[in-house]
Amino acid sequence: MVLVSTHGEKDGGSDRTVYDFRGNLADKSKTGGWLAAGLGLGVELSERICVMGISMNLVTYLVQYLHIPSAKSATIVTNFMGTLNLLGLLGGFLADAKFGRYLTVAISATITAIGVVMLTLSTIIPSMRPPHCDDFRNLHHQCIEADGNQLALLYAALYTIALGGGGIKSNVSGFGSDQFDVSDPKEEKAMVFFFNRFYFGISLGSLFAVIVLVYIQDNVGRGWGYGISAGTMIIAVIILLCGTPFYRFKKPKGSPLTVIWRVILLAWKKRNHPYPSDPSLLNKYSEATVPFTEKLKCLDKAAIVDKENYNASDENKNNHWIVSTVTEVEEVKMVLKLIPIWSTCILFWTIYSQMTTFTIEQATFMKRNIGSFVIPSGSFSTFLFISILLFTSLNEKLFVPLVRRLTHNPVGITSLQRVGIGLVFSMAAMVAAAVIEKQRREHAVHNETMISAFWLVPQFFLVGAGEAFAYVGQLEFFIREAPEKMKSMSTGLFLSSLSMGFFVSSLLVSLVDEVTKRSWLRSNLNKGMLDNFYWLLAVLGLINFGVFLVFASRHQYKDMHFIGLNDSGEKELKTTNDVTAERLEEKITIEAMEGP
């Protein structure tokens, strides 16, 4: 029997120590690995099917069946998606501070299943919808909009799904990684291989949602479409619970969010304290595991030891609610230094959100048939996911290796360069969207003809390409730049940028609707000027890109502090990745010389 544990920690436990469901050290031969990770991450596959199947086609339901104006419908969708991603922070906090990842995922998946069942009921109960509106009344804007009572169950369902989805999204990948022992090269390799295949799998799940489920929603019935999603999530919960004996569990170690607000609170309380004459007088300066920096000096006051506690027992100096350590302060500084880049990532997701709202609405005013078969509007987002899969594969198999050869850098393309490329693609997408929408409206108004909905493919394709770069770049940036003890913050920061992107979209739609007197964004797109809204996003994207370049040029990666000598004997900065690659090459060479 092989037990999975790490010894030598002063506190009696390590971040790598894992247990079985009985609380004993996990038996490596009976727990974890592909089976356990697959059972657990099946929940994420079901969550993706549910959320994509809902969000990619919800705007058409709101406009066509509930008779809600187009701008308001778009806001409902983006608020739902923004809340889902924002609640990921709450899910991560609860898992780190109290419940652990497994219990949080199990509870969240159950909540999601309940939410999808509620959504199904809201679409099949006749009293939850306004009276049917015929073509004449629809043309003359005489349809009766759903009232508050009819929307109550819909809103309750959406935000129940958001609560559960946020908990799943922020913890399930971490729970999957817990099933592998990274200190074992064989298991570490299996983990990397598994996550590569899993990402491809959940992308296929998204395709299933937008092709199959959207078709069922439009042609068979919303109740059937959402009912299948509910059944999928219920099955996933049952499978997750059945796999309990096979999982490896890690005990919650406390949330980094607690450390962050505690340091800020102590710095505020001690704001009137004078700085010590020397930084070495700060609490546990000599024991710091992170280099001391002069930036954001105001936070250093959290580590000032009060005079009454200076000669006190170590109990006071170790009380984190009285005084922080230099390590804690510096880790908080590292997180705060990520905020400028984080802020410039928000607009990408604002542009992305248009693919789930106005672009889908555009498709309803375009020719969508192939022969006698009519493609559902929401299914055109298939091209978005195809583009994501295509460019994700091309990045790793073609683009990154090519850049490595040209730059002789093992990293190939940096995380911020990925983000920048993603921002450029998003701007190009909005330009393409504006041009196509203007042509669509002119054909509809002047020629009374509809152009093919396949003209929407360029904007889907460009946003998908942008996501393939921006998604990976943002996640890699936050993971690498976050402090070692705050790695869970990386997912939180990433999810919060998505969340803010959707909320900014809601805000922009409301502001534009108010300023333009509802002349740009109308339920009948032929009488609106949606192309102007797309041009506005393109201009905002350009401004945002300029700000991003300023912040990116000033950012120094956390691990760029190794000094080496190049071929000319000159000093140069080396990243941790450079050093790791060199050490790996040395190890391989030595092993080859020693023989088998």
C-alpha positions as CSV (number, residue, x, y, z in Angstrom):
1,M,0.0,0.0,0.0
2,V,1.4,3.4,-1.0
3,L,0.2,6.4,0.9
4,V,0.1,9.9,-0.6
5,S,1.6,12.4,1.7
6,T,4.4,14.9,2.2
7,H,6.5,15.0,5.3
8,G,8.7,17.6,6.9
9,E,6.2,20.4,7.3
10,K,6.4,22.3,10.6
11,D,2.6,22.6,10.9
12,G,2.2,18.9,10.7
13,G,0.6,18.9,7.3
14,S,1.4,19.8,3.8
15,D,-0.6,21.3,0.9
16,R,0.1,17.9,-0.8
17,T,-1.2,15.7,2.0
18,V,-4.4,14.0,0.8
19,Y,-6.9,11.8,2.6
20,D,-9.5,9.2,1.7
21,F,-13.2,9.7,2.5
22,R,-12.7,8.2,6.0
23,G,-10.1,10.8,6.9
24,N,-7.1,8.5,6.7
25,L,-4.1,9.1,4.5
26,A,-5.1,8.2,1.0
27,D,-3.9,4.9,-0.5
28,K,-2.4,5.7,-3.8
29,S,-3.3,2.4,-5.3
30,K,-7.0,2.7,-4.5
31,T,-7.7,6.4,-4.9
32,G,-7.2,9.2,-7.3
33,G,-6.0,9.0,-10.9
34,W,-7.9,9.1,-14.1
35,L,-11.0,7.4,-12.8
36,A,-11.5,9.7,-9.8
37,A,-10.7,12.9,-11.8
38,G,-13.1,11.8,-14.6
39,L,-16.0,11.2,-12.2
40,G,-15.5,14.5,-10.5
41,L,-14.9,16.6,-13.7
42,G,-18.0,15.1,-15.3
43,V,-19.8,17.7,-13.2
44,E,-18.1,20.5,-15.1
45,L,-19.1,18.9,-18.4
46,S,-22.7,18.8,-17.3
47,E,-22.5,22.4,-16.0
48,R,-21.0,23.5,-19.4
49,I,-23.9,21.8,-21.3
50,C,-26.5,23.4,-19.0
51,V,-25.1,27.0,-19.0
52,M,-24.2,27.1,-22.7
53,G,-27.5,25.5,-23.7
54,I,-29.3,28.2,-21.7
55,S,-27.2,31.3,-22.3
56,M,-26.6,30.9,-26.1
57,N,-30.4,30.8,-26.8
58,L,-32.0,32.6,-23.9
59,V,-32.2,36.0,-25.6
60,T,-34.5,34.5,-28.3
61,Y,-36.8,33.1,-25.7
62,L,-37.0,36.4,-23.9
63,V,-37.7,38.4,-27.0
64,Q,-40.0,36.0,-28.9
65,Y,-42.0,34.3,-26.1
66,L,-41.9,36.8,-23.2
67,H,-41.9,39.8,-25.5
68,I,-39.2,41.6,-23.6
69,P,-37.3,44.4,-25.6
70,S,-34.1,43.4,-27.2
71,A,-31.9,45.6,-25.0
72,K,-33.5,44.5,-21.8
73,S,-33.2,40.8,-22.9
74,A,-29.5,41.3,-23.5
75,T,-29.1,42.8,-20.1
76,I,-30.9,39.8,-18.4
77,V,-28.5,37.4,-20.2
78,T,-25.3,39.3,-19.4
79,N,-26.4,39.9,-15.8
80,F,-27.0,36.2,-15.4
81,M,-23.5,35.3,-16.8
82,G,-21.8,38.0,-14.8
83,T,-23.4,36.8,-11.6
84,L,-22.4,33.2,-12.3
85,N,-18.8,34.1,-12.7
86,L,-18.8,36.5,-9.8
87,L,-20.2,33.8,-7.5
88,G,-17.2,31.8,-8.4
89,L,-15.3,33.9,-5.9
90,L,-17.8,32.9,-3.2
91,G,-17.5,29.3,-4.1
92,G,-13.7,29.4,-4.0
93,F,-13.8,31.2,-0.6
94,L,-16.1,28.7,0.9
95,A,-14.1,25.7,-0.3
96,D,-10.8,27.2,0.9
97,A,-12.1,28.4,4.2
98,K,-14.6,25.8,5.3
99,F,-16.0,23.0,3.2
100,G,-13.2,21.8,1.0
101,R,-13.5,21.3,-2.8
102,Y,-15.4,18.0,-2.9
103,L,-18.3,19.1,-0.6
104,T,-18.5,22.5,-2.3
105,V,-18.7,20.9,-5.8
106,A,-21.3,18.4,-4.6
107,I,-23.5,21.1,-3.0
108,S,-23.1,23.4,-6.0
109,A,-24.0,20.7,-8.5
110,T,-27.1,19.9,-6.5
111,I,-28.1,23.6,-6.5
112,T,-27.5,23.8,-10.2
113,A,-29.7,20.8,-10.9
114,I,-32.5,22.4,-8.8
115,G,-32.1,25.7,-10.7
116,V,-32.4,24.0,-14.1
117,V,-35.5,22.1,-13.0
118,M,-37.0,25.4,-11.9
119,L,-36.1,26.9,-15.3
120,T,-37.8,24.0,-17.0
121,L,-41.0,24.5,-15.0
122,S,-41.0,28.3,-15.8
123,T,-41.1,27.4,-19.6
124,I,-43.8,24.7,-19.5
125,I,-46.3,26.4,-17.0
126,P,-48.6,28.4,-19.3
127,S,-49.3,31.1,-16.6
128,M,-45.6,31.9,-16.6
129,R,-45.8,33.4,-20.1
130,P,-47.8,36.3,-21.6
131,P,-50.4,35.7,-24.3
132,H,-49.2,34.6,-27.7
133,C,-48.5,37.5,-30.0
134,D,-49.4,37.2,-33.7
135,D,-47.3,38.7,-36.6
136,F,-49.6,41.7,-37.0
137,R,-49.3,42.8,-33.3
138,N,-45.6,42.0,-33.3
139,L,-45.1,44.2,-36.3
140,H,-46.9,47.1,-34.6
141,H,-45.2,46.5,-31.2
142,Q,-48.5,45.6,-29.5
143,C,-47.3,42.4,-27.8
144,I,-47.9,42.2,-24.1
145,E,-44.6,42.0,-22.2
146,A,-44.2,39.4,-19.4
147,D,-45.0,41.0,-16.0
148,G,-43.1,40.7,-12.7
149,N,-45.0,37.7,-11.4
150,Q,-44.4,35.7,-14.7
151,L,-40.7,36.6,-14.5
152,A,-40.3,35.7,-10.8
153,L,-39.7,32.0,-11.4
154,L,-37.5,32.6,-14.4
155,Y,-35.2,35.0,-12.4
156,A,-35.2,32.6,-9.4
157,A,-34.2,29.8,-11.6
158,L,-31.4,31.7,-13.4
159,Y,-29.8,33.0,-10.2
160,T,-30.1,29.6,-8.6
161,I,-28.1,28.2,-11.5
162,A,-25.7,31.1,-11.2
163,L,-25.1,30.2,-7.5
164,G,-24.4,26.6,-8.2
165,G,-22.5,27.1,-11.4
166,G,-20.1,29.6,-9.7
167,G,-19.3,27.0,-7.1
168,I,-18.6,24.3,-9.7
169,K,-16.6,26.5,-12.0
170,S,-14.2,27.7,-9.2
171,N,-13.5,24.3,-7.6
172,V,-14.0,21.4,-10.0
173,S,-10.7,21.8,-11.8
174,G,-8.8,22.1,-8.5
175,F,-10.6,19.0,-7.2
176,G,-9.6,17.2,-10.4
177,S,-5.9,18.2,-9.9
178,D,-6.1,16.9,-6.3
179,Q,-6.5,13.4,-7.7
180,F,-3.0,13.4,-9.0
181,D,0.3,13.4,-7.0
182,V,2.5,16.0,-8.7
183,S,5.5,14.7,-6.8
184,D,5.2,11.5,-8.8
185,P,6.4,12.2,-12.4
186,K,4.1,9.5,-13.8
187,E,1.0,11.0,-12.2
188,E,2.0,14.5,-13.0
189,K,2.3,13.6,-16.7
190,A,-1.1,11.8,-16.5
191,M,-2.6,15.0,-15.0
192,V,-1.3,17.2,-17.8
193,F,-2.6,14.7,-20.4
194,F,-5.9,14.4,-18.7
195,F,-6.6,18.2,-18.5
196,N,-5.7,18.6,-22.1
197,R,-8.2,16.0,-23.1
198,F,-10.7,17.3,-20.7
199,Y,-10.7,20.8,-22.0
200,F,-11.2,19.4,-25.5
201,G,-14.1,17.3,-24.0
202,I,-15.9,20.2,-22.4
203,S,-15.6,22.2,-25.6
204,L,-17.3,19.3,-27.4
205,G,-20.0,19.5,-24.6
206,S,-20.5,23.2,-25.5
207,L,-20.9,22.2,-29.2
208,F,-23.5,19.6,-28.2
209,A,-25.4,22.3,-26.3
210,V,-25.5,24.8,-29.1
211,I,-26.2,22.3,-31.8
212,V,-28.4,19.6,-30.3
213,L,-30.0,21.3,-27.3
214,V,-30.7,24.6,-29.0
215,Y,-32.3,22.7,-31.9
216,I,-34.6,20.9,-29.4
217,Q,-35.4,24.1,-27.7
218,D,-36.5,25.8,-30.9
219,N,-38.2,22.9,-32.7
220,V,-39.4,20.5,-30.0
221,G,-39.9,22.7,-27.0
222,R,-38.1,24.7,-24.4
223,G,-39.3,22.3,-21.7
224,W,-37.7,19.4,-23.5
225,G,-34.4,21.3,-24.1
226,Y,-34.1,22.5,-20.5
227,G,-35.4,19.2,-19.1
228,I,-32.5,17.3,-20.9
229,S,-30.1,19.7,-19.3
230,A,-31.6,19.1,-15.9
231,G,-31.4,15.4,-16.3
232,T,-27.8,15.6,-17.4
233,M,-26.9,17.5,-14.2
234,I,-28.8,15.2,-11.9
235,I,-27.0,12.2,-13.4
236,A,-23.7,14.0,-12.9
237,V,-24.5,14.6,-9.2
238,I,-25.3,10.9,-8.7
239,I,-22.1,9.8,-10.5
240,L,-20.0,12.3,-8.4
241,L,-21.5,10.9,-5.1
242,C,-21.0,7.3,-6.2
243,G,-17.3,7.9,-6.8
244,T,-16.7,9.2,-3.2
245,P,-14.7,6.1,-2.1
246,F,-12.3,6.6,-5.0
247,Y,-11.4,10.3,-4.4
248,R,-8.5,11.9,-2.7
249,F,-9.4,14.8,-0.4
250,K,-7.4,17.8,0.8
251,K,-8.4,19.6,4.0
252,P,-9.3,23.4,3.7
253,K,-6.3,25.5,4.6
254,G,-8.1,28.9,4.8
255,S,-8.9,31.4,2.1
256,P,-6.3,33.9,0.7
257,L,-9.1,36.4,0.6
258,T,-9.0,36.5,4.4
259,V,-5.3,37.3,4.3
260,I,-5.8,40.1,1.8
261,W,-8.6,42.0,3.6
262,R,-6.9,41.4,7.0
263,V,-3.6,43.0,5.7
264,I,-5.6,46.0,4.3
265,L,-7.6,46.4,7.5
266,L,-4.5,46.4,9.7
267,A,-2.7,48.8,7.4
268,W,-5.7,51.1,7.7
269,K,-5.9,50.8,11.4
270,K,-2.2,51.7,11.7
271,R,-2.2,54.4,9.0
272,N,-1.1,57.0,11.6
273,H,1.9,54.9,12.8
274,P,5.3,56.2,11.7
275,Y,7.3,53.9,9.4
276,P,10.2,52.1,11.3
277,S,13.7,53.5,10.7
278,D,14.6,50.2,9.0
279,P,12.5,47.6,7.2
280,S,14.2,44.9,9.3
281,L,12.1,46.1,12.3
282,L,8.9,44.9,10.6
283,N,7.3,41.7,11.9
284,K,9.2,38.6,10.9
285,Y,11.3,40.4,8.3
286,S,14.2,37.9,8.6
287,E,11.8,35.0,8.1
288,A,10.1,36.4,5.0
289,T,9.9,33.9,2.1
290,V,9.1,36.7,-0.4
291,P,11.6,39.6,-1.2
292,F,10.8,42.9,0.5
293,T,9.8,45.7,-1.9
294,E,9.3,49.4,-1.6
295,K,6.2,49.6,-3.7
296,L,2.8,50.1,-2.1
297,K,4.6,51.1,1.0
298,C,1.4,52.0,2.8
299,L,0.7,48.3,3.3
300,D,3.9,47.8,5.2
301,K,2.2,49.4,8.2
302,A,0.2,46.2,8.7
303,A,3.5,44.6,9.7
304,I,4.5,47.3,12.2
305,V,4.8,45.8,15.7
306,D,3.1,48.2,18.2
307,K,5.3,49.4,21.1
308,E,3.1,47.6,23.7
309,N,3.6,44.4,21.7
310,Y,7.3,44.8,20.9
311,N,8.5,43.1,24.0
312,A,5.5,41.0,24.4
313,S,5.3,37.3,24.1
314,D,5.6,35.7,20.7
315,E,1.9,34.9,21.0
316,N,1.0,38.5,20.2
317,K,3.5,38.7,17.3
318,N,2.1,35.5,15.9
319,N,-1.5,36.7,16.2
320,H,-2.4,37.7,12.6
321,W,-5.3,39.8,13.7
322,I,-2.8,42.1,15.7
323,V,0.1,42.3,13.2
324,S,0.8,40.8,9.8
325,T,4.1,39.3,8.7
326,V,6.3,40.8,5.9
327,T,5.5,37.7,3.8
328,E,1.8,38.3,4.1
329,V,2.2,42.0,3.2
330,E,4.4,41.2,0.2
331,E,2.0,38.5,-1.1
332,V,-0.9,41.0,-0.9
333,K,1.2,43.5,-2.8
334,M,1.8,40.9,-5.5
335,V,-1.9,40.4,-5.9
336,L,-2.6,44.1,-6.1
337,K,0.0,44.6,-8.8
338,L,-2.1,42.3,-11.0
339,I,-5.1,44.7,-10.9
340,P,-4.0,47.0,-13.8
341,I,-3.7,44.1,-16.2
342,W,-6.9,42.6,-14.8
343,S,-8.8,45.8,-15.5
344,T,-7.7,45.8,-19.2
345,C,-9.0,42.2,-19.6
346,I,-12.5,43.1,-18.8
347,L,-13.5,44.7,-22.1
348,F,-12.6,41.5,-24.0
349,W,-15.3,39.7,-22.2
350,T,-17.7,42.6,-22.8
351,I,-17.2,42.0,-26.5
352,Y,-17.4,38.3,-26.1
353,S,-20.8,38.7,-24.4
354,Q,-22.2,40.2,-27.6
355,M,-21.9,36.7,-29.2
356,T,-24.5,35.4,-26.7
357,T,-26.9,38.3,-27.1
358,F,-27.1,40.7,-30.1
359,T,-25.3,38.4,-32.5
360,I,-27.8,35.7,-31.9
361,E,-30.6,38.3,-32.3
362,Q,-29.1,39.3,-35.6
363,A,-29.4,35.7,-36.8
364,T,-33.2,35.8,-36.3
365,F,-33.3,38.6,-39.0
366,M,-31.2,36.7,-41.5
367,K,-31.7,33.8,-43.9
368,R,-30.9,30.7,-41.8
369,N,-32.0,27.8,-44.0
370,I,-30.0,25.2,-45.9
371,G,-32.5,23.9,-48.4
372,S,-35.6,23.2,-46.4
373,F,-33.8,22.9,-43.0
374,V,-33.8,26.1,-40.9
375,I,-30.9,26.5,-38.5
376,P,-31.8,27.8,-35.0
377,S,-30.3,31.2,-34.3
378,G,-28.5,30.0,-31.2
379,S,-26.8,27.2,-33.1
380,F,-24.7,29.7,-35.1
381,S,-22.5,30.1,-32.0
382,T,-21.2,26.7,-33.1
383,F,-18.7,28.6,-35.2
384,L,-17.5,30.3,-32.0
385,F,-16.6,27.0,-30.4
386,I,-15.1,25.6,-33.6
387,S,-12.9,28.6,-33.8
388,I,-11.8,28.2,-30.2
389,L,-10.9,24.6,-30.7
390,L,-9.1,25.3,-34.0
391,F,-7.0,28.1,-32.7
392,T,-6.3,26.4,-29.3
393,S,-4.8,23.5,-31.3
394,L,-2.9,25.7,-33.7
395,N,-1.5,27.7,-30.9
396,E,0.2,24.8,-29.2
397,K,1.1,22.8,-32.4
398,L,2.1,25.5,-34.8
399,F,2.2,29.1,-33.5
400,V,4.1,28.6,-30.2
401,P,6.7,26.2,-31.6
402,L,7.3,28.6,-34.5
403,V,7.8,31.5,-32.1
404,R,10.2,29.4,-29.9
405,R,12.4,28.8,-33.0
406,L,12.4,32.5,-34.0
407,T,13.0,33.9,-30.5
408,H,15.0,31.0,-29.0
409,N,12.8,31.4,-25.9
410,P,11.5,28.1,-24.3
411,V,8.3,29.9,-23.3
412,G,7.6,30.9,-27.0
413,I,4.9,33.5,-26.4
414,T,4.4,35.2,-23.1
415,S,1.1,35.3,-21.3
416,L,0.7,39.1,-21.8
417,Q,1.5,38.7,-25.5
418,R,-1.3,36.2,-25.7
419,V,-3.7,38.6,-24.0
420,G,-2.7,41.4,-26.4
421,I,-3.3,39.2,-29.5
422,G,-6.7,38.3,-28.1
423,L,-7.6,42.0,-27.6
424,V,-6.7,42.7,-31.3
425,F,-8.9,39.9,-32.5
426,S,-11.8,41.2,-30.4
427,M,-11.5,44.7,-32.0
428,A,-11.4,43.2,-35.4
429,A,-14.5,41.2,-34.6
430,M,-16.5,44.3,-33.7
431,V,-15.4,46.1,-36.9
432,A,-16.5,43.0,-38.9
433,A,-19.8,42.9,-36.9
434,A,-20.5,46.6,-37.6
435,V,-19.9,46.3,-41.3
436,I,-22.0,43.2,-41.7
437,E,-24.9,44.6,-39.6
438,K,-25.0,47.7,-41.7
439,Q,-25.2,45.6,-44.9
440,R,-27.8,43.4,-43.4
441,R,-30.0,46.3,-42.4
442,E,-29.7,48.1,-45.7
443,H,-30.7,44.9,-47.6
444,A,-33.7,44.4,-45.3
445,V,-34.9,48.1,-45.4
446,H,-34.2,49.1,-49.0
447,N,-34.3,45.8,-50.9
448,E,-36.7,43.9,-48.5
449,T,-34.4,40.9,-48.7
450,M,-32.5,38.9,-46.0
451,I,-28.8,38.1,-46.4
452,S,-27.5,34.8,-45.3
453,A,-26.8,34.3,-41.6
454,F,-23.5,32.7,-42.5
455,W,-22.2,36.3,-42.9
456,L,-22.1,36.2,-39.0
457,V,-19.3,33.6,-39.2
458,P,-16.4,36.2,-39.4
459,Q,-17.4,37.8,-36.1
460,F,-17.8,34.4,-34.4
461,F,-14.6,33.3,-35.9
462,L,-12.6,36.3,-34.8
463,V,-14.0,36.3,-31.2
464,G,-13.3,32.6,-30.9
465,A,-9.7,33.1,-32.1
466,G,-9.4,35.9,-29.6
467,E,-10.6,33.7,-26.8
468,A,-8.1,31.0,-27.7
469,F,-5.4,33.5,-27.0
470,A,-6.9,35.7,-24.3
471,Y,-8.4,32.9,-22.2
472,V,-5.1,31.0,-21.9
473,G,-3.1,34.1,-21.6
474,Q,-5.1,35.6,-18.7
475,L,-5.3,32.3,-16.8
476,E,-1.6,31.7,-17.3
477,F,-0.8,35.2,-16.2
478,F,-2.8,35.1,-13.0
479,I,-1.6,31.6,-12.1
480,R,2.1,32.5,-12.6
481,E,2.1,35.9,-11.1
482,A,0.0,35.1,-8.0
483,P,1.9,34.3,-4.8
484,E,2.6,30.6,-4.2
485,K,0.2,30.4,-1.2
486,M,-2.5,32.3,-3.1
487,K,-2.8,30.1,-6.3
488,S,-6.5,29.8,-5.7
489,M,-6.7,33.5,-6.2
490,S,-5.7,33.0,-9.9
491,T,-9.0,31.4,-10.7
492,G,-10.9,34.0,-8.7
493,L,-9.2,36.9,-10.5
494,F,-9.9,35.3,-13.9
495,L,-13.5,34.6,-13.1
496,S,-14.0,38.1,-11.8
497,S,-12.7,39.6,-15.1
498,L,-15.3,37.5,-17.0
499,S,-17.9,38.6,-14.5
500,M,-17.1,42.3,-14.8
501,G,-17.0,42.0,-18.6
502,F,-20.7,40.8,-18.6
503,F,-21.7,43.5,-16.1
504,V,-20.0,46.2,-18.2
505,S,-21.9,45.0,-21.2
506,S,-25.2,45.4,-19.2
507,L,-24.1,48.9,-18.1
508,L,-23.2,49.9,-21.7
509,V,-26.4,48.6,-23.1
510,S,-28.4,50.6,-20.5
511,L,-26.4,53.8,-21.1
512,V,-26.6,53.6,-24.8
513,D,-30.3,52.8,-24.7
514,E,-30.8,55.9,-22.5
515,V,-28.6,58.3,-24.3
516,T,-29.8,57.4,-27.8
517,K,-33.5,57.4,-26.7
518,R,-33.7,53.7,-27.7
519,S,-32.9,54.4,-31.3
520,W,-29.8,52.2,-31.5
521,L,-30.9,49.0,-29.8
522,R,-34.4,48.0,-30.7
523,S,-36.3,44.7,-30.7
524,N,-36.8,45.1,-34.4
525,L,-33.2,45.4,-35.5
526,N,-34.3,46.8,-38.9
527,K,-35.4,49.9,-37.2
528,G,-32.4,50.2,-35.0
529,M,-28.7,51.0,-35.5
530,L,-26.9,48.1,-33.9
531,D,-23.9,48.7,-36.1
532,N,-23.2,51.9,-34.2
533,F,-23.1,50.0,-30.9
534,Y,-20.5,47.6,-32.5
535,W,-18.5,50.6,-33.6
536,L,-18.6,52.0,-30.1
537,L,-17.2,48.7,-28.7
538,A,-14.5,48.7,-31.4
539,V,-13.4,52.3,-30.3
540,L,-13.5,51.4,-26.6
541,G,-11.5,48.3,-27.5
542,L,-8.8,50.4,-29.2
543,I,-8.6,52.7,-26.2
544,N,-8.4,49.7,-23.8
545,F,-5.7,48.1,-26.0
546,G,-3.6,51.3,-25.7
547,V,-3.9,51.3,-21.9
548,F,-3.1,47.5,-21.9
549,L,0.2,48.2,-23.8
550,V,1.2,50.8,-21.2
551,F,0.5,48.5,-18.3
552,A,2.1,45.5,-20.0
553,S,5.2,47.4,-20.9
554,R,5.7,48.3,-17.2
555,H,5.0,44.9,-15.8
556,Q,8.0,42.8,-14.8
557,Y,7.1,39.1,-14.4
558,K,7.4,37.8,-10.9
559,D,10.1,35.2,-11.7
560,M,12.3,37.3,-14.0
561,H,15.1,37.7,-11.5
562,F,17.7,35.0,-12.4
563,I,20.9,36.6,-13.7
564,G,22.8,34.6,-16.3
565,L,25.5,35.2,-18.9
566,N,24.8,35.1,-22.6
567,D,27.2,33.9,-25.3
568,S,28.9,37.3,-25.3
569,G,29.5,37.2,-21.6
570,E,26.9,39.8,-20.9
571,K,24.4,39.6,-18.0
572,E,20.8,38.9,-18.9
573,L,17.5,38.3,-17.1
574,K,16.3,34.7,-17.2
575,T,12.9,33.5,-16.3
576,T,12.2,30.5,-14.1
577,N,11.0,28.7,-17.2
578,D,14.3,29.3,-18.8
579,V,16.2,28.0,-15.9
580,T,13.9,25.0,-15.5
581,A,14.4,24.1,-19.2
582,E,18.2,24.4,-18.9
583,R,18.2,22.2,-15.8
584,L,15.9,19.6,-17.6
585,E,18.3,19.5,-20.6
586,E,21.2,19.0,-18.2
587,K,19.4,16.2,-16.4
588,I,18.5,14.5,-19.7
589,T,22.1,14.8,-20.9
590,I,23.5,13.3,-17.6
591,E,21.0,10.4,-17.7
592,A,21.9,9.7,-21.3
593,M,25.6,9.6,-20.4
594,E,25.0,7.3,-17.5
595,G,23.0,4.9,-19.6
596,P,20.0,2.8,-18.6
